[in-house]
Amino acid sequence: MPKIQIQKTEVPLQIEKPPSRDLVERMWDEAEEVRYMLLDSRTIEEARGALYKWLFDMELKYLRGDMDVHPLIQAQALEAIKVFKQVIAPQNEELTGYSALKYLYKLARYEGLNEVDEGFVLEFLHLFKAIYGRPDIYPAKYAEGLGYFDFSKIKGREAGIARSNYLDKLATRVWEYIKRYPSGLEPEIIEKRKENRRKILEVLGGKEDDWWDYKWHFRNALRGKRAIDVLKKLLKGLSEDDWKALEEAVKYNVPFGITPYYLHLFDFEEGWKRDYAVRRQVLPPLHYVKEMVSHLDEREYYFDFMGEHDTSPHPLITRRYPMVAILKAAHTCPQICVYCQRNWEIMTAMDKSAIPTRMTIDEAIDWFAEHPNIIDVLVTGGDPFILRDEDIEHIVKRLSELDHVKMIRFGTRTPVTVPMRITPELAEMLGSYIEPGKRNVHVVTHFEHAYEVTPEVAQAVSNLRKNKIYVYNQQVYTFWNSRRFETSALRIALKSVGIDPYYTFYPKGKWETKDYLVPVARIEQERKEEARVLPGTFRTEEPVFNVPRLGKNHLRAWQDHQIIMIRPDGRRVYLWHPWEKNIQLVAPYIYTDMISIRMYLDKLKEVFNEDLEDYKSIWYYY
């Protein structure tokens, strides 16, 4: 590989659970000949040569048809062989600074067990299973015992009925999972939240009419010491670390805030059961706060994961692609998402100093006027819907005067945090700037969980759709909404209120948000095994990873990323290709999973008591 500078994400090495000898023996039971190759090799380089010869021989056996396996098992084996070749490649050792082969060489002699994590051994155990045609994939846990039939044995109507009966059984199993995650549209949840609303109004000194006034929610966004006082009166179940995190955030001015409306989505009496995703959306873990505090003086650059400073040609503008650019109309929101990409510039909730002057915004729009190749403007922030209606109209009016702008999108989370903000008047005004055949106006929002989808949301979306404005959702796929079929429940809830899934984002790999991260393999698994079960119109979104400095990479496009190393702590290291691949020779990016598959599965068990058999195929997504 030519010597080019490839940027990478730095992740500390963490050996949390060294493997037992029994686990290492289990790994070698899957690949006894590999162990003997390593034992017979006098040096690591000699071992490397022997392994490559073995891999080429195995590949040839599959391609000649010598291995008596199902075609899907063969496809998995060939992928695993490719991964193993990459992982033991000298150039990838140089790129990553790690050598998986060195640790395998030691483990073959049962040495160095304390130098690796269980996750490392489990990765190779499953890799060997795949290479030898024995992956733990089929059937999926939710399809066990359904008695799949062979089309070659029955034909015609009989086959159609048998197939339909099988699909009924499969769908019933899937619904058993989906029903674990109720939406906010269910009568029981609606009634419970009416009581939450009453309690919040009582604590904040509000009246029933205030609740339906978005300005009241903006004024009463919980921040600072007042937020802690209110939460202590209303919430049960917060740990000492949770309270300490909030106190430290307030003390050191780490951006934080919750709207009264969003607070009423919490389960006050029985927290951390159904409302995990809701709580973790806004309640920062202690690790996050400590990281933010330790870099407060340099946060503008230290936390700029996407390198937006280098993609901003003008104040308030970010441009990463040829025909679309971002206009940041505000640097704050009604409430703050803990994992916000722009935590390097976002101010505390509803901070008045975070709203640019009209002159600054006009100068930014003047820049768009000078760049006629841009046909899509995403007005975002922060949240642009914290602005007054007249300020929003000023922006959309000026943009609509630019003939080259075919699409005006507003990126806002107010449908989730303060749905009352989407008034009939605002929706009508935005819709008035739609000109069929010339220009459209859309809203892009950010629902994380079915629990956030409520009757108030349904009304807000209805206001927009009545005015020809379509609403799209961008979900961030975090640990807190990553259980089996949890995102499927969200998709169904969104479609029921008229929102179309648009993107599922792999969360930004920022060390301060490690408590929110999942392995790349989990979002790939979700798309193939869970989203695919739903009708196509319910799974219209694309899973993507916003690669630092490069932009969106489609996770389903295997040709755009590759595993190049498995670190001793079990974390996978990927080489991500830029969106400009096949257009320009742009350097790729090296990204390390913030959490290994072993760490992720252990956490699922610890936090949610999940049956890990449900996730058994995760090891086989590359």
Secondary structure as GFF3:
##gff-version 3
##sequence-region A 1 622
A	DSSP	beta_strand	7	8	.	.	.	ID=ss1
A	DSSP	alpha_helix	21	30	.	.	.	ID=ss2
A	DSSP	alpha_helix	32	40	.	.	.	ID=ss3
A	DSSP	alpha_helix	44	64	.	.	.	ID=ss4
A	DSSP	alpha_helix	71	87	.	.	.	ID=ss5
A	DSSP	alpha_helix	90	96	.	.	.	ID=ss6
A	DSSP	alpha_helix	100	107	.	.	.	ID=ss7
A	DSSP	three_ten_helix	113	115	.	.	.	ID=ss8
A	DSSP	alpha_helix	118	131	.	.	.	ID=ss9
A	DSSP	three_ten_helix	141	143	.	.	.	ID=ss10
A	DSSP	alpha_helix	156	178	.	.	.	ID=ss11
A	DSSP	alpha_helix	187	204	.	.	.	ID=ss12
A	DSSP	alpha_helix	208	211	.	.	.	ID=ss13
A	DSSP	alpha_helix	214	219	.	.	.	ID=ss14
A	DSSP	alpha_helix	224	234	.	.	.	ID=ss15
A	DSSP	alpha_helix	240	251	.	.	.	ID=ss16
A	DSSP	alpha_helix	260	263	.	.	.	ID=ss17
A	DSSP	alpha_helix	276	282	.	.	.	ID=ss18
A	DSSP	alpha_helix	286	294	.	.	.	ID=ss19
A	DSSP	three_ten_helix	296	298	.	.	.	ID=ss20
A	DSSP	alpha_helix	299	302	.	.	.	ID=ss21
A	DSSP	three_ten_helix	308	311	.	.	.	ID=ss22
A	DSSP	beta_strand	317	318	.	.	.	ID=ss23
A	DSSP	beta_strand	324	328	.	.	.	ID=ss24
A	DSSP	three_ten_helix	352	354	.	.	.	ID=ss25
A	DSSP	alpha_helix	358	369	.	.	.	ID=ss26
A	DSSP	beta_strand	376	380	.	.	.	ID=ss27
A	DSSP	three_ten_helix	384	386	.	.	.	ID=ss28
A	DSSP	alpha_helix	389	400	.	.	.	ID=ss29
A	DSSP	beta_strand	407	411	.	.	.	ID=ss30
A	DSSP	alpha_helix	414	417	.	.	.	ID=ss31
A	DSSP	three_ten_helix	419	421	.	.	.	ID=ss32
A	DSSP	alpha_helix	424	431	.	.	.	ID=ss33
A	DSSP	beta_strand	440	445	.	.	.	ID=ss34
A	DSSP	three_ten_helix	450	452	.	.	.	ID=ss35
A	DSSP	alpha_helix	455	465	.	.	.	ID=ss36
A	DSSP	beta_strand	470	476	.	.	.	ID=ss37
A	DSSP	three_ten_helix	479	481	.	.	.	ID=ss38
A	DSSP	alpha_helix	486	497	.	.	.	ID=ss39
A	DSSP	beta_strand	499	506	.	.	.	ID=ss40
A	DSSP	three_ten_helix	511	516	.	.	.	ID=ss41
A	DSSP	alpha_helix	520	529	.	.	.	ID=ss42
A	DSSP	three_ten_helix	531	533	.	.	.	ID=ss43
A	DSSP	three_ten_helix	536	538	.	.	.	ID=ss44
A	DSSP	beta_strand	542	547	.	.	.	ID=ss45
A	DSSP	beta_strand	551	554	.	.	.	ID=ss46
A	DSSP	three_ten_helix	558	560	.	.	.	ID=ss47
A	DSSP	beta_strand	561	566	.	.	.	ID=ss48
A	DSSP	beta_strand	572	576	.	.	.	ID=ss49
A	DSSP	beta_strand	589	592	.	.	.	ID=ss50
A	DSSP	alpha_helix	597	608	.	.	.	ID=ss51
A	DSSP	three_ten_helix	612	620	.	.	.	ID=ss52
###
